[in-house]
């Protein structure tokens, strides 16, 4: 996602993939740690995580599980 954070509708229009399919894809990507969500103006936006962000997220998750 070169655009920063986008809504599912924006992603759907840019990719020419049905919006409901986009939600399914985003859910799988969130579960794998590639995408995160944030709320902007009462709208859910999706943003790709950088490799550095993914690494720190995994470290934090591992730390919480161990603690």
Steps between C-alpha positions, in 0.01 A plus 500: 500500500697793373216736588531477877171406663193435286143390555377169363300692239810689384698177482218337307491780242879509459533123466176429308420229756152473650476675839380188684799310363727783614369457856580128486850567368564771760383270781748232392777758466423639848513148647844453343621838627534677165222757550374711787185708543440849628192719528505833317191720506286209624615286205712185521823535302753231419873545483784265406759437770867545417735208567633691802147551636420132447814397687425724800135388503607134512750574776234682703251218445757240604585702807134523602453126458805419710415749777 
